């Protein structure tokens, strides 16, 4: 007797049949396989949909989708390389949205056998990014206390997910993209606060610059 397959998730892939959207389709297939999902393709004739996988700037349609949806959105630039998941980079602000993002990444890592690096960036004028353990001796007691608490929170969150914690100083967007290259990440995960439907500047800039798929989690 025929039985309908029960799908874990439904994945929507909007396409304009461009090279970038073909790469996005490859990623959608990977996600569908990992999540036991059903993949659905959408084509609309509205010309503005062609900003959707823009290699130049993040398109307005993509921004609006990310801002308005309560579902994870995967964005693939034309220059990005799509490959099976082996190393995942999760950017965390140590907020509740970051925990949801990490949980989603952990779900994909469990299915794919990928390793997770959990990155928290402390914004600084220092360039290039430096490890936190290389602090200047004259650092204030207040800063030391802040760093100690941040380190503890990061390590605790990483331990729960079996991730490798990394704490760096620097300009957040630059550090995230550089760390993705350094570890050979196959995807970057970044959270979007549910309190504010708009993306932060860091998330937007990472989407515009990353050379691997970026998954924005609400």
N, CA and C atoms as a LAMMPS dump frame, in Angstrom:
ITEM: TIMESTEP
0
ITEM: NUMBER OF ATOMS
654
ITEM: BOX BOUNDS ff ff ff
-5.0000000000000000e+02 5.0000000000000000e+02
-5.0000000000000000e+02 5.0000000000000000e+02
-5.0000000000000000e+02 5.0000000000000000e+02
ITEM: ATOMS id mol type element x y z
1 1 1 N 0.845 -1.187 0
2 1 2 C 0 0 0
3 1 3 C 0.885 1.244 0
4 2 1 N 0.538 2.216 -0.811
5 2 2 C 1.328 3.446 -0.903
6 2 3 C 1.087 4.303 0.324
7 3 1 N 2.16 4.82 0.875
8 3 2 C 2.049 5.722 2.018
9 3 3 C 2.735 7.041 1.671
10 4 1 N 2.08 8.111 2.056
11 4 2 C 2.68 9.413 1.828
12 4 3 C 3.893 9.579 2.729
13 5 1 N 4.939 10.141 2.165
14 5 2 C 6.132 10.427 2.962
15 5 3 C 5.856 11.621 3.864
16 6 1 N 6.242 11.529 5.114
17 6 2 C 6.065 12.627 6.057
18 6 3 C 7.346 13.453 6.07
19 7 1 N 7.218 14.719 5.7
20 7 2 C 8.376 15.578 5.599
21 7 3 C 8.603 16.333 6.903
22 8 1 N 9.898 16.487 7.265
23 8 2 C 10.218 17.206 8.483
24 8 3 C 9.992 18.691 8.351
25 9 1 N 10.395 19.267 7.231
26 9 2 C 10.209 20.692 6.992
27 9 3 C 9.865 20.907 5.529
28 10 1 N 9.354 22.083 5.219
29 10 2 C 9.096 22.464 3.836
30 10 3 C 10.031 23.62 3.511
31 11 1 N 10.798 23.466 2.46
32 11 2 C 11.791 24.462 2.072
33 11 3 C 11.353 25.118 0.776
34 12 1 N 11.256 26.451 0.801
35 12 2 C 10.838 27.205 -0.375
36 12 3 C 12.071 27.814 -1.044
37 13 1 N 12.222 27.527 -2.342
38 13 2 C 13.344 28.077 -3.101
39 13 3 C 12.822 29 -4.196
40 14 1 N 12.869 30.327 -3.968
41 14 2 C 12.504 31.266 -5.036
42 14 3 C 13.639 31.324 -6.051
43 15 1 N 13.315 31.283 -7.328
44 15 2 C 14.361 31.255 -8.345
45 15 3 C 14.073 32.232 -9.468
46 16 1 N 15.159 32.808 -10.025
47 16 2 C 15.042 33.606 -11.234
48 16 3 C 15.85 32.956 -12.351
49 17 1 N 16.295 31.706 -12.105
50 17 2 C 17.042 30.894 -13.068
51 17 3 C 18.423 31.464 -13.385
52 18 1 N 18.935 32.312 -12.506
53 18 2 C 20.279 32.853 -12.681
54 18 3 C 21.297 31.855 -12.141
55 19 1 N 22.574 32.131 -12.392
56 19 2 C 23.632 31.267 -11.865
57 19 3 C 23.609 31.246 -10.335
58 20 1 N 23.342 32.408 -9.743
59 20 2 C 23.3 32.482 -8.285
60 20 3 C 22.154 31.652 -7.721
61 21 1 N 21.005 31.703 -8.387
62 21 2 C 19.87 30.929 -7.878
63 21 3 C 20.097 29.432 -8.036
64 22 1 N 20.889 29.044 -9.05
65 22 2 C 21.246 27.631 -9.197
66 22 3 C 22.106 27.179 -8.021
67 23 1 N 22.997 28.068 -7.564
68 23 2 C 23.794 27.738 -6.383
69 23 3 C 22.896 27.642 -5.152
70 24 1 N 21.944 28.548 -5.067
71 24 2 C 21.012 28.514 -3.941
72 24 3 C 20.194 27.23 -3.953
73 25 1 N 19.861 26.751 -5.149
74 25 2 C 19.119 25.491 -5.263
75 25 3 C 19.959 24.323 -4.768
76 26 1 N 21.25 24.353 -5.043
77 26 2 C 22.14 23.301 -4.539
78 26 3 C 22.133 23.278 -3.018
79 27 1 N 22.161 24.472 -2.414
80 27 2 C 22.103 24.551 -0.956
81 27 3 C 20.756 24.059 -0.447
82 28 1 N 19.682 24.435 -1.125
83 28 2 C 18.347 24 -0.712
84 28 3 C 18.228 22.479 -0.737
85 29 1 N 18.848 21.852 -1.714
86 29 2 C 18.824 20.388 -1.785
87 29 3 C 19.58 19.768 -0.624
88 30 1 N 20.72 20.378 -0.259
89 30 2 C 21.485 19.89 0.894
90 30 3 C 20.651 19.987 2.155
91 31 1 N 19.994 21.141 2.349
92 31 2 C 19.165 21.341 3.542
93 31 3 C 17.976 20.385 3.567
94 32 1 N 17.37 20.177 2.417
95 32 2 C 16.22 19.27 2.348
96 32 3 C 16.618 17.85 2.723
97 33 1 N 17.795 17.43 2.281
98 33 2 C 18.257 16.079 2.605
99 33 3 C 18.571 15.953 4.092
100 34 1 N 19.204 16.968 4.656
101 34 2 C 19.582 16.912 6.068
102 34 3 C 18.373 16.978 6.991
103 35 1 N 17.339 17.698 6.571
104 35 2 C 16.181 17.929 7.428
105 35 3 C 14.979 17.075 7.039
106 36 1 N 15.18 16.101 6.164
107 36 2 C 14.063 15.284 5.665
108 36 3 C 12.949 16.18 5.143
109 37 1 N 13.345 17.186 4.404
110 37 2 C 12.4 18.214 3.992
111 37 3 C 11.831 18.032 2.602
112 38 1 N 10.785 18.769 2.347
113 38 2 C 10.166 18.818 1.026
114 38 3 C 10.577 20.14 0.375
115 39 1 N 11.16 20.071 -0.795
116 39 2 C 11.656 21.245 -1.496
117 39 3 C 10.624 21.715 -2.51
118 40 1 N 10.26 22.989 -2.403
119 40 2 C 9.314 23.582 -3.337
120 40 3 C 9.981 24.766 -4.028
121 41 1 N 9.811 24.847 -5.354
122 41 2 C 10.405 25.925 -6.14
123 41 3 C 9.352 26.958 -6.497
124 42 1 N 9.757 28.219 -6.433
125 42 2 C 8.844 29.318 -6.744
126 42 3 C 9.471 30.236 -7.778
127 43 1 N 8.718 30.511 -8.836
128 43 2 C 9.151 31.513 -9.812
129 43 3 C 8.042 32.539 -9.956
130 44 1 N 8.405 33.821 -9.853
131 44 2 C 7.444 34.903 -10.059
132 44 3 C 7.972 35.798 -11.166
133 45 1 N 7.082 36.346 -11.962
134 45 2 C 7.506 37.13 -13.123
135 45 3 C 7.872 38.565 -12.784
136 46 1 N 7.628 38.976 -11.531
137 46 2 C 7.971 40.339 -11.134
138 46 3 C 9.464 40.572 -11.3
139 47 1 N 9.89 41.546 -12.121
140 47 2 C 11.316 41.764 -12.398
141 47 3 C 12.154 42.024 -11.164
142 48 1 N 11.572 42.613 -10.115
143 48 2 C 12.375 42.948 -8.937
144 48 3 C 12.891 41.724 -8.223
145 49 1 N 12.334 40.537 -8.515
146 49 2 C 12.836 39.325 -7.868
147 49 3 C 14.282 39.035 -8.263
148 50 1 N 14.77 39.61 -9.419
149 50 2 C 16.131 39.361 -9.853
150 50 3 C 17.13 40.027 -8.889
151 51 1 N 16.654 40.986 -7.817
152 51 2 C 17.624 41.479 -6.824
153 51 3 C 17.9 40.441 -5.788
154 52 1 N 17.129 39.362 -5.858
155 52 2 C 17.072 38.328 -4.792
156 52 3 C 18.403 37.646 -4.55
157 53 1 N 19.166 37.345 -5.609
158 53 2 C 20.463 36.694 -5.435
159 53 3 C 21.564 37.585 -6.034
160 54 1 N 21.431 38.881 -5.795
161 54 2 C 22.37 39.837 -6.376
162 54 3 C 23.784 39.59 -5.887
163 55 1 N 24.736 39.662 -6.821
164 55 2 C 26.134 39.505 -6.442
165 55 3 C 26.728 40.845 -6.026
166 56 1 N 25.969 41.93 -6.252
167 56 2 C 26.51 43.249 -5.997
168 56 3 C 26.098 43.754 -4.616
169 57 1 N 24.816 43.796 -4.372
170 57 2 C 24.293 44.22 -3.08
171 57 3 C 23.14 43.312 -2.701
172 58 1 N 22.853 43.251 -1.427
173 58 2 C 21.728 42.45 -0.966
174 58 3 C 20.452 43.061 -1.517
175 59 1 N 19.672 42.278 -2.236
176 59 2 C 18.49 42.808 -2.884
177 59 3 C 17.402 43.195 -1.907
178 60 1 N 16.551 44.124 -2.326
179 60 2 C 15.479 44.602 -1.46
180 60 3 C 14.478 43.5 -1.147
181 61 1 N 14.227 42.613 -2.113
182 61 2 C 13.303 41.506 -1.868
183 61 3 C 13.845 40.587 -0.793
184 62 1 N 15.129 40.262 -0.872
185 62 2 C 15.747 39.409 0.133
186 62 3 C 15.661 40.055 1.509
187 63 1 N 15.958 41.34 1.574
188 63 2 C 15.882 42.043 2.856
189 63 3 C 14.482 41.987 3.429
190 64 1 N 13.497 42.225 2.597
191 64 2 C 12.113 42.23 3.079
192 64 3 C 11.684 40.851 3.561
193 65 1 N 12.095 39.82 2.827
194 65 2 C 11.759 38.456 3.249
195 65 3 C 12.365 38.167 4.614
196 66 1 N 13.642 38.516 4.781
197 66 2 C 14.31 38.263 6.058
198 66 3 C 13.656 39.048 7.18
199 67 1 N 13.272 40.287 6.898
200 67 2 C 12.674 41.132 7.926
201 67 3 C 11.294 40.654 8.357
202 68 1 N 10.513 40.133 7.415
203 68 2 C 9.113 39.834 7.698
204 68 3 C 8.84 38.382 8.096
205 69 1 N 9.706 37.458 7.681
206 69 2 C 9.409 36.05 7.958
207 69 3 C 9.868 35.64 9.347
208 70 1 N 9.217 34.619 9.876
209 70 2 C 9.647 34.051 11.151
210 70 3 C 10.323 32.7 10.927
211 71 1 N 10.783 32.477 9.693
212 71 2 C 11.478 31.244 9.334
213 71 3 C 12.933 31.546 8.979
214 72 1 N 13.823 30.554 9.128
215 72 2 C 15.209 30.757 8.698
216 72 3 C 15.274 31.016 7.193
217 73 1 N 16.165 31.905 6.793
218 73 2 C 16.346 32.23 5.374
219 73 3 C 17.81 32.01 5.002
220 74 1 N 18.041 31.224 3.962
221 74 2 C 19.4 30.979 3.471
222 74 3 C 19.635 31.858 2.25
223 75 1 N 20.747 32.593 2.272
224 75 2 C 21.087 33.502 1.168
225 75 3 C 22.414 33.068 0.561
226 76 1 N 22.445 32.985 -0.748
227 76 2 C 23.659 32.565 -1.457
228 76 3 C 24.016 33.617 -2.495
229 77 1 N 25.192 34.193 -2.39
230 77 2 C 25.665 35.15 -3.376
231 77 3 C 26.201 34.418 -4.606
232 78 1 N 26.298 35.13 -5.713
233 78 2 C 26.777 34.514 -6.947
234 78 3 C 28.199 33.996 -6.806
235 79 1 N 29.007 34.684 -5.979
236 79 2 C 30.402 34.287 -5.808
237 79 3 C 30.589 33.164 -4.796
238 80 1 N 29.537 32.821 -4.073
239 80 2 C 29.652 31.844 -2.995
240 80 3 C 29.836 30.428 -3.532
241 81 1 N 30.502 29.617 -2.729
242 81 2 C 30.684 28.2 -3.065
243 81 3 C 29.766 27.367 -2.188
244 82 1 N 28.997 26.51 -2.804
245 82 2 C 28.075 25.641 -2.069
246 82 3 C 28.64 24.235 -2.045
247 83 1 N 28.783 23.685 -0.86
248 83 2 C 29.335 22.344 -0.718
249 83 3 C 28.715 21.671 0.503
250 84 1 N 28.841 20.357 0.629
251 84 2 C 28.291 19.655 1.799
252 84 3 C 28.847 20.227 3.092
253 85 1 N 28.031 20.178 4.14
254 85 2 C 28.422 20.757 5.417
255 85 3 C 29.451 19.903 6.15
256 86 1 N 30.592 20.5 6.43
257 86 2 C 31.609 19.875 7.265
258 86 3 C 32.02 20.79 8.425
259 87 1 N 31.986 22.099 8.149
260 87 2 C 32.352 23.079 9.175
261 87 3 C 31.349 24.223 9.122
262 88 1 N 30.734 24.506 10.255
263 88 2 C 29.737 25.567 10.343
264 88 3 C 30.214 26.649 11.304
265 89 1 N 30.021 27.902 10.926
266 89 2 C 30.375 29.027 11.778
267 89 3 C 29.105 29.711 12.246
268 90 1 N 28.945 29.804 13.561
269 90 2 C 27.787 30.472 14.146
270 90 3 C 28.256 31.736 14.837
271 91 1 N 27.767 32.877 14.374
272 91 2 C 28.086 34.154 15.001
273 91 3 C 27.06 34.418 16.097
274 92 1 N 27.529 34.661 17.303
275 92 2 C 26.623 34.821 18.426
276 92 3 C 26.825 36.142 19.141
277 93 1 N 25.708 36.728 19.532
278 93 2 C 25.756 37.914 20.372
279 93 3 C 25.444 37.563 21.806
280 94 1 N 25.368 36.24 22.078
281 94 2 C 25.07 35.702 23.411
282 94 3 C 23.679 36.102 23.898
283 95 1 N 22.778 36.383 22.952
284 95 2 C 21.393 36.7 23.286
285 95 3 C 20.514 35.496 22.974
286 96 1 N 19.221 35.612 23.308
287 96 2 C 18.309 34.483 23.099
288 96 3 C 18.209 34.106 21.628
289 97 1 N 18.256 35.11 20.728
290 97 2 C 18.184 34.796 19.298
291 97 3 C 19.388 33.98 18.853
292 98 1 N 20.549 34.241 19.472
293 98 2 C 21.75 33.488 19.133
294 98 3 C 21.619 32.031 19.555
295 99 1 N 20.939 31.796 20.671
296 99 2 C 20.739 30.426 21.129
297 99 3 C 19.855 29.654 20.16
298 100 1 N 18.849 30.327 19.62
299 100 2 C 17.989 29.668 18.633
300 100 3 C 18.771 29.362 17.359
301 101 1 N 19.621 30.302 16.975
302 101 2 C 20.448 30.096 15.792
303 101 3 C 21.39 28.919 15.978
304 102 1 N 22.009 28.849 17.155
305 102 2 C 22.934 27.759 17.448
306 102 3 C 22.209 26.42 17.463
307 103 1 N 21 26.4 18.009
308 103 2 C 20.23 25.156 18.056
309 103 3 C 19.92 24.655 16.642
310 104 1 N 19.617 25.574 15.736
311 104 2 C 19.335 25.182 14.351
312 104 3 C 20.599 24.656 13.679
313 105 1 N 21.714 25.333 13.913
314 105 2 C 22.978 24.862 13.358
315 105 3 C 23.342 23.495 13.911
316 106 1 N 23.081 23.283 15.199
317 106 2 C 23.363 21.996 15.829
318 106 3 C 22.533 20.89 15.199
319 107 1 N 21.309 21.212 14.853
320 107 2 C 20.434 20.227 14.205
321 107 3 C 21.028 19.782 12.87
322 108 1 N 21.516 20.754 12.098
323 108 2 C 22.126 20.419 10.81
324 108 3 C 23.453 19.702 10.992
325 109 1 N 24.205 20.1 12.027
326 109 2 C 25.49 19.452 12.293
327 109 3 C 25.297 17.996 12.691
328 110 1 N 24.266 17.722 13.478
329 110 2 C 23.991 16.34 13.892
330 110 3 C 23.684 15.466 12.69
331 111 1 N 22.995 16.035 11.705
332 111 2 C 22.626 15.267 10.513
333 111 3 C 23.792 15.098 9.551
334 112 1 N 24.666 16.098 9.5
335 112 2 C 25.736 16.087 8.497
336 112 3 C 27.089 15.656 9.051
337 113 1 N 27.213 15.608 10.389
338 113 2 C 28.495 15.287 10.997
339 113 3 C 29.459 16.469 10.995
340 114 1 N 28.928 17.67 10.8
341 114 2 C 29.771 18.864 10.724
342 114 3 C 30.201 19.338 12.111
343 115 1 N 31.332 20.03 12.146
344 115 2 C 31.811 20.681 13.364
345 115 3 C 31.289 22.109 13.399
346 116 1 N 31.054 22.613 14.624
347 116 2 C 30.559 23.976 14.795
348 116 3 C 31.59 24.823 15.525
349 117 1 N 31.855 26 14.977
350 117 2 C 32.648 27.01 15.665
351 117 3 C 31.698 28.125 16.089
352 118 1 N 31.702 28.431 17.379
353 118 2 C 30.828 29.473 17.918
354 118 3 C 31.659 30.727 18.147
355 119 1 N 31.362 31.773 17.398
356 119 2 C 32.17 32.991 17.402
357 119 3 C 31.426 34.155 18.042
358 120 1 N 32.104 34.813 18.988
359 120 2 C 31.593 36.072 19.536
360 120 3 C 32.651 37.135 19.318
361 121 1 N 32.228 38.267 18.776
362 121 2 C 33.164 39.344 18.463
363 121 3 C 32.915 40.535 19.38
364 122 1 N 33.964 40.996 20.012
365 122 2 C 33.907 42.225 20.794
366 122 3 C 34.426 43.337 19.9
367 123 1 N 33.56 44.283 19.607
368 123 2 C 33.93 45.325 18.658
369 123 3 C 35.082 46.157 19.187
370 124 1 N 36.048 46.39 18.333
371 124 2 C 37.261 47.088 18.74
372 124 3 C 37.891 47.732 17.528
373 125 1 N 38.757 48.714 17.775
374 125 2 C 39.494 49.343 16.681
375 125 3 C 40.712 48.527 16.318
376 126 1 N 40.986 47.485 17.102
377 126 2 C 42.162 46.659 16.842
378 126 3 C 42.038 45.979 15.493
379 127 1 N 43.091 46.009 14.719
380 127 2 C 43.11 45.325 13.432
381 127 3 C 44.531 44.852 13.141
382 128 1 N 44.751 43.625 12.793
383 128 2 C 43.727 42.604 12.618
384 128 3 C 43.168 42.131 13.954
385 129 1 N 42.084 41.31 13.95
386 129 2 C 41.527 40.803 15.196
387 129 3 C 42.578 40.068 16.004
388 130 1 N 42.519 40.254 17.321
389 130 2 C 43.483 39.592 18.19
390 130 3 C 42.757 38.729 19.198
391 131 1 N 43.323 37.59 19.594
392 131 2 C 42.705 36.754 20.629
393 131 3 C 42.578 37.524 21.926
394 132 1 N 41.537 37.239 22.66
395 132 2 C 41.283 37.943 23.903
396 132 3 C 42.404 37.73 24.919
397 133 1 N 43.085 36.578 24.862
398 133 2 C 44.129 36.322 25.847
399 133 3 C 45.335 37.231 25.655
400 134 1 N 45.353 37.997 24.555
401 134 2 C 46.482 38.886 24.304
402 134 3 C 46.176 40.317 24.738
403 135 1 N 45.438 40.479 25.812
404 135 2 C 45.05 41.792 26.315
405 135 3 C 46.255 42.605 26.775
406 136 1 N 46.133 43.928 26.656
407 136 2 C 47.167 44.807 27.173
408 136 3 C 47.162 44.766 28.691
409 137 1 N 48.34 44.816 29.316
410 137 2 C 48.429 44.754 30.777
411 137 3 C 47.652 45.852 31.464
412 138 1 N 47.525 47.023 30.806
413 138 2 C 46.863 48.141 31.447
414 138 3 C 45.343 48.109 31.319
415 139 1 N 44.809 47.024 30.836
416 139 2 C 43.355 46.912 30.727
417 139 3 C 42.715 47.139 32.081
418 140 1 N 41.621 47.847 32.049
419 140 2 C 40.96 48.197 33.304
420 140 3 C 40.341 46.976 33.961
421 141 1 N 40.139 47.111 35.274
422 141 2 C 39.517 46.015 36.034
423 141 3 C 38.107 45.762 35.536
424 142 1 N 37.415 46.828 35.144
425 142 2 C 36.056 46.688 34.622
426 142 3 C 36.058 45.872 33.344
427 143 1 N 36.999 46.154 32.473
428 143 2 C 37.086 45.417 31.216
429 143 3 C 37.431 43.958 31.462
430 144 1 N 38.331 43.729 32.395
431 144 2 C 38.716 42.356 32.716
432 144 3 C 37.52 41.56 33.222
433 145 1 N 36.703 42.212 34.067
434 145 2 C 35.51 41.538 34.592
435 145 3 C 34.519 41.239 33.47
436 146 1 N 34.334 42.22 32.592
437 146 2 C 33.44 42.039 31.45
438 146 3 C 33.911 40.884 30.563
439 147 1 N 35.205 40.86 30.279
440 147 2 C 35.751 39.817 29.43
441 147 3 C 35.632 38.44 30.075
442 148 1 N 35.837 38.399 31.373
443 148 2 C 35.735 37.121 32.082
444 148 3 C 34.307 36.587 32.003
445 149 1 N 33.322 37.465 32.22
446 149 2 C 31.922 37.043 32.159
447 149 3 C 31.533 36.643 30.734
448 150 1 N 32.008 37.406 29.756
449 150 2 C 31.711 37.083 28.361
450 150 3 C 32.303 35.735 27.982
451 151 1 N 33.538 35.508 28.403
452 151 2 C 34.204 34.236 28.111
453 151 3 C 33.452 33.067 28.735
454 152 1 N 33.037 33.241 29.976
455 152 2 C 32.3 32.184 30.667
456 152 3 C 30.978 31.884 29.956
457 153 1 N 30.263 32.945 29.55
458 153 2 C 28.983 32.757 28.86
459 153 3 C 29.177 32.056 27.525
460 154 1 N 30.211 32.456 26.8
461 154 2 C 30.482 31.846 25.5
462 154 3 C 30.834 30.376 25.637
463 155 1 N 31.71 30.07 26.593
464 155 2 C 32.125 28.678 26.779
465 155 3 C 30.956 27.813 27.247
466 156 1 N 30.09 28.363 28.085
467 156 2 C 28.935 27.604 28.562
468 156 3 C 27.984 27.3 27.408
469 157 1 N 27.745 28.304 26.564
470 157 2 C 26.855 28.112 25.42
471 157 3 C 27.449 27.121 24.434
472 158 1 N 28.755 27.213 24.211
473 158 2 C 29.422 26.299 23.288
474 158 3 C 29.399 24.87 23.804
475 159 1 N 29.575 24.711 25.119
476 159 2 C 29.592 23.378 25.709
477 159 3 C 28.249 22.675 25.532
478 160 1 N 27.163 23.436 25.642
479 160 2 C 25.834 22.852 25.486
480 160 3 C 25.63 22.276 24.086
481 161 1 N 26.271 22.922 23.101
482 161 2 C 26.074 22.513 21.706
483 161 3 C 27.235 21.697 21.155
484 162 1 N 28.232 21.435 21.982
485 162 2 C 29.395 20.705 21.492
486 162 3 C 30.161 21.487 20.454
487 163 1 N 30.198 22.814 20.61
488 163 2 C 30.867 23.688 19.643
489 163 3 C 32.207 24.169 20.186
490 164 1 N 33.049 24.644 19.294
491 164 2 C 34.332 25.228 19.669
492 164 3 C 34.169 26.729 19.838
493 165 1 N 34.394 27.268 21.044
494 165 2 C 34.216 28.707 21.25
495 165 3 C 35.41 29.512 20.768
496 166 1 N 35.131 30.635 20.134
497 166 2 C 36.18 31.553 19.686
498 166 3 C 35.747 32.969 20.044
499 167 1 N 36.6 33.681 20.778
500 167 2 C 36.314 35.048 21.194
501 167 3 C 37.391 35.963 20.628
502 168 1 N 36.976 36.939 19.81
503 168 2 C 37.932 37.813 19.129
504 168 3 C 37.504 39.267 19.229
505 169 1 N 38.486 40.14 19.123
506 169 2 C 38.233 41.568 18.999
507 169 3 C 38.276 41.947 17.52
508 170 1 N 37.598 43.042 17.182
509 170 2 C 37.695 43.536 15.826
510 170 3 C 36.378 44.088 15.325
511 171 1 N 36.358 44.486 14.06
512 171 2 C 35.126 44.938 13.432
513 171 3 C 34.304 43.691 13.107
514 172 1 N 33.085 43.58 13.649
515 172 2 C 32.317 42.328 13.574
516 172 3 C 32.197 41.711 12.183
517 173 1 N 31.8 42.484 11.196
518 173 2 C 31.627 41.925 9.851
519 173 3 C 32.929 41.354 9.322
520 174 1 N 33.995 42.107 9.477
521 174 2 C 35.295 41.67 8.987
522 174 3 C 35.744 40.401 9.69
523 175 1 N 35.551 40.359 11.007
524 175 2 C 35.989 39.191 11.772
525 175 3 C 35.196 37.948 11.369
526 176 1 N 33.879 38.091 11.218
527 176 2 C 33.047 36.944 10.837
528 176 3 C 33.488 36.385 9.49
529 177 1 N 33.672 37.254 8.508
530 177 2 C 34.075 36.796 7.171
531 177 3 C 35.477 36.187 7.182
532 178 1 N 36.391 36.798 7.936
533 178 2 C 37.749 36.268 8.003
534 178 3 C 37.785 34.932 8.735
535 179 1 N 36.988 34.803 9.793
536 179 2 C 36.953 33.551 10.533
537 179 3 C 36.335 32.447 9.695
538 180 1 N 35.338 32.793 8.887
539 180 2 C 34.734 31.805 7.988
540 180 3 C 35.772 31.256 7.023
541 181 1 N 36.618 32.146 6.502
542 181 2 C 37.683 31.688 5.605
543 181 3 C 38.737 30.888 6.358
544 182 1 N 39.068 31.333 7.557
545 182 2 C 40.133 30.692 8.326
546 182 3 C 39.807 29.24 8.66
547 183 1 N 38.562 28.958 8.985
548 183 2 C 38.2 27.596 9.373
549 183 3 C 37.646 26.796 8.198
550 184 1 N 37.533 27.439 7.037
551 184 2 C 36.961 26.756 5.878
552 184 3 C 35.492 26.461 6.069
553 185 1 N 34.759 27.418 6.615
554 185 2 C 33.334 27.204 6.904
555 185 3 C 32.548 26.97 5.618
556 186 1 N 31.587 26.075 5.691
557 186 2 C 30.719 25.788 4.561
558 186 3 C 29.432 26.606 4.618
559 187 1 N 29.176 27.232 5.773
560 187 2 C 28.01 28.106 5.94
561 187 3 C 28.208 28.943 7.189
562 188 1 N 27.624 30.131 7.165
563 188 2 C 27.641 31.025 8.319
564 188 3 C 26.217 31.186 8.806
565 189 1 N 26.033 31.081 10.118
566 189 2 C 24.719 31.242 10.732
567 189 3 C 24.735 32.511 11.585
568 190 1 N 23.702 33.315 11.432
569 190 2 C 23.626 34.553 12.192
570 190 3 C 22.183 34.794 12.584
571 191 1 N 21.969 35.303 13.785
572 191 2 C 20.618 35.476 14.305
573 191 3 C 20.06 36.863 14.054
574 192 1 N 18.718 36.956 14.092
575 192 2 C 18.003 38.225 13.973
576 192 3 C 17.057 38.326 15.157
577 193 1 N 17.175 39.402 15.902
578 193 2 C 16.37 39.562 17.097
579 193 3 C 14.887 39.59 16.765
580 194 1 N 14.083 38.882 17.551
581 194 2 C 12.634 38.894 17.343
582 194 3 C 12.008 40.192 17.851
583 195 1 N 12.721 40.912 18.663
584 195 2 C 12.191 42.181 19.171
585 195 3 C 12.209 43.259 18.092
586 196 1 N 13.103 43.103 17.142
587 196 2 C 13.226 44.087 16.071
588 196 3 C 13.212 43.333 14.747
589 197 1 N 12.204 43.579 13.914
590 197 2 C 12.075 42.801 12.685
591 197 3 C 13.144 43.159 11.662
592 198 1 N 13.823 44.279 11.853
593 198 2 C 14.858 44.673 10.91
594 198 3 C 16.187 44.016 11.24
595 199 1 N 16.936 43.707 10.193
596 199 2 C 18.261 43.146 10.384
597 199 3 C 19.209 44.21 10.913
598 200 1 N 20.172 43.778 11.72
599 200 2 C 21.214 44.689 12.148
600 200 3 C 22.218 44.889 11.031
601 201 1 N 23.051 45.916 11.18
602 201 2 C 24.015 46.231 10.133
603 201 3 C 25.022 45.105 9.931
604 202 1 N 25.394 44.41 11.022
605 202 2 C 26.365 43.329 10.893
606 202 3 C 25.795 42.199 10.052
607 203 1 N 24.571 41.793 10.339
608 203 2 C 23.944 40.716 9.556
609 203 3 C 23.857 41.102 8.089
610 204 1 N 23.46 42.343 7.812
611 204 2 C 23.324 42.789 6.427
612 204 3 C 24.673 42.781 5.715
613 205 1 N 25.707 43.266 6.393
614 205 2 C 27.032 43.323 5.77
615 205 3 C 27.616 41.939 5.548
616 206 1 N 27.383 41.028 6.485
617 206 2 C 27.86 39.655 6.307
618 206 3 C 27.184 39.025 5.096
619 207 1 N 25.887 39.261 4.939
620 207 2 C 25.16 38.721 3.797
621 207 3 C 25.732 39.247 2.481
622 208 1 N 26.184 40.481 2.494
623 208 2 C 26.686 41.09 1.264
624 208 3 C 28.123 40.693 0.942
625 209 1 N 28.872 40.211 1.95
626 209 2 C 30.291 39.961 1.741
627 209 3 C 30.708 38.498 1.819
628 210 1 N 29.945 37.681 2.501
629 210 2 C 30.36 36.295 2.734
630 210 3 C 30.476 35.525 1.433
631 211 1 N 31.489 34.666 1.351
632 211 2 C 31.719 33.853 0.162
633 211 3 C 31.21 32.432 0.344
634 212 1 N 30.405 32.228 1.379
635 212 2 C 29.707 30.964 1.595
636 212 3 C 28.251 31.292 1.909
637 213 1 N 27.36 30.323 1.834
638 213 2 C 25.962 30.592 2.174
639 213 3 C 25.822 31.141 3.593
640 214 1 N 24.882 32.044 3.767
641 214 2 C 24.581 32.626 5.077
642 214 3 C 23.141 32.299 5.421
643 215 1 N 22.941 31.76 6.611
644 215 2 C 21.6 31.411 7.071
645 215 3 C 21.226 32.338 8.21
646 216 1 N 20.179 33.125 7.998
647 216 2 C 19.696 34.075 9.008
648 216 3 C 18.532 33.429 9.737
649 217 1 N 18.666 33.34 11.053
650 217 2 C 17.64 32.68 11.858
651 217 3 C 16.908 33.726 12.704
652 218 1 N 15.57 33.69 12.696
653 218 2 C 14.804 34.701 13.459
654 218 3 C 14.874 34.451 14.968
